[in-house]
């Protein structure tokens, strides 16, 4: 597994139940802004690992763009709804309320990508 993927997973495992974050927010948190697509590749590679809550990672608009990487077309939505996140037409409702920003939540300095 690549170091990049390991850094992504280290953030993803900290997303609390009932909260979501975006590919771009994770990329910024690990010091790789502009690498949202590669974060998506990491999420795709993790879909068989139950320790990685990949269902909590969505696009910047709250769309379930990674849903096709889960068994069945509704599994990602079902997992989120089981955690209290309402999804309509593949989009998280009240996205800003559920959004978890790894930089602020983990106390990271965005410019240095280190703990403050």
C-alpha positions as CSV (number, residue, x, y, z in Angstrom):
1,X,0.0,0.0,0.0
2,X,1.3,3.5,-0.8
3,X,2.3,6.0,1.8
4,X,-0.3,8.4,0.2
5,X,-3.1,5.8,0.8
6,X,-1.9,5.2,4.3
7,X,-2.1,8.9,5.1
8,X,-5.6,9.1,3.6
9,X,-6.8,6.1,5.7
10,X,-5.3,7.7,8.9
11,X,-7.7,10.6,8.4
12,X,-10.7,8.6,7.2
13,X,-10.7,6.3,10.3
14,X,-11.2,9.4,12.4
15,X,-14.4,10.6,10.8
16,X,-17.1,10.2,13.4
17,X,-20.4,8.3,12.8
18,X,-23.0,10.7,11.4
19,X,-20.4,13.0,9.8
20,X,-18.9,13.1,6.3
21,X,-16.0,14.8,4.7
22,X,-14.9,15.4,1.1
23,X,-12.1,14.0,-1.0
24,X,-10.6,17.5,-1.3
25,X,-10.7,18.1,2.5
26,X,-8.8,14.9,3.1
27,X,-6.2,15.9,0.4
28,X,-5.7,19.3,2.0
29,X,-5.4,17.6,5.5
30,X,-2.6,15.3,4.3
31,X,-0.7,18.2,2.6
32,X,-1.7,17.2,-0.9
33,X,-4.1,19.9,-2.1
34,X,-5.3,19.2,-5.6
35,X,-5.1,15.4,-5.1
36,X,-8.8,14.8,-4.4
37,X,-9.0,12.3,-7.3
38,X,-6.2,10.3,-5.8
39,X,-8.0,10.3,-2.5
40,X,-10.9,8.8,-4.4
41,X,-8.6,6.1,-5.7
42,X,-7.7,5.3,-2.1
43,X,-11.3,5.1,-1.1
44,X,-12.0,2.7,-4.0
45,X,-9.1,0.5,-3.0
46,X,-10.4,0.3,0.6
47,X,-14.0,-0.7,-0.1
48,X,-13.4,-4.3,1.1
49,X,-11.8,-3.1,4.4
50,X,-14.5,-2.7,7.0
51,X,-12.1,-0.7,9.2
52,X,-12.1,2.1,6.7
53,X,-15.4,4.0,6.7
54,X,-15.2,5.0,3.0
55,X,-19.0,5.7,3.0
56,X,-18.3,8.8,4.9
57,X,-16.3,10.4,2.1
58,X,-18.2,12.2,-0.6
59,X,-17.6,14.9,-3.1
60,X,-17.4,18.6,-2.3
61,X,-21.1,19.1,-2.9
62,X,-22.2,16.2,-0.7
63,X,-22.9,13.8,-3.7
64,X,-22.3,10.1,-3.2
65,X,-20.0,9.9,-6.2
66,X,-18.2,6.8,-4.8
67,X,-21.4,4.8,-4.4
68,X,-20.6,2.4,-7.3
69,X,-17.7,1.1,-5.4
70,X,-20.0,-0.5,-2.8
71,X,-21.9,-3.8,-3.2
72,X,-25.3,-2.9,-4.4
73,X,-26.2,0.6,-5.6
74,X,-27.7,1.8,-2.3
75,X,-25.2,0.4,0.2
76,X,-23.4,3.7,0.7
77,X,-26.6,5.5,1.2
78,X,-27.9,2.9,3.6
79,X,-24.7,3.0,5.7
80,X,-25.0,6.8,6.0
81,X,-28.7,6.7,6.8
82,X,-28.0,4.1,9.5
83,X,-25.8,6.8,11.0
84,X,-28.5,9.5,10.8
85,X,-27.4,11.2,7.6
86,X,-30.3,11.8,5.3
87,X,-29.7,11.2,1.6
88,X,-32.0,12.2,-1.2
89,X,-31.2,11.6,-4.9
90,X,-27.6,10.6,-4.0
91,X,-27.0,13.9,-2.2
92,X,-26.5,14.5,1.5
93,X,-29.2,16.7,3.0
94,X,-27.9,19.5,5.3
95,X,-24.4,18.8,4.1
96,X,-22.8,21.7,6.0
97,X,-24.4,20.3,9.3
98,X,-22.8,16.9,8.7
99,X,-19.5,18.1,7.2
100,X,-16.4,17.1,9.2
101,X,-13.4,19.3,8.3
102,X,-10.3,17.2,9.2
103,X,-8.0,20.3,9.4
104,X,-10.0,22.0,12.1
105,X,-11.3,18.8,13.8
106,X,-7.8,17.3,14.1
107,X,-6.1,20.6,14.9
108,X,-3.9,20.6,11.8
109,X,-2.3,23.7,10.4
110,X,-3.4,23.8,6.8
111,X,-0.2,25.6,5.6
112,X,2.2,23.3,7.4
113,X,0.1,20.1,7.7
114,X,1.3,19.7,11.3
115,X,-0.5,19.6,14.6
116,X,-0.7,23.0,16.2
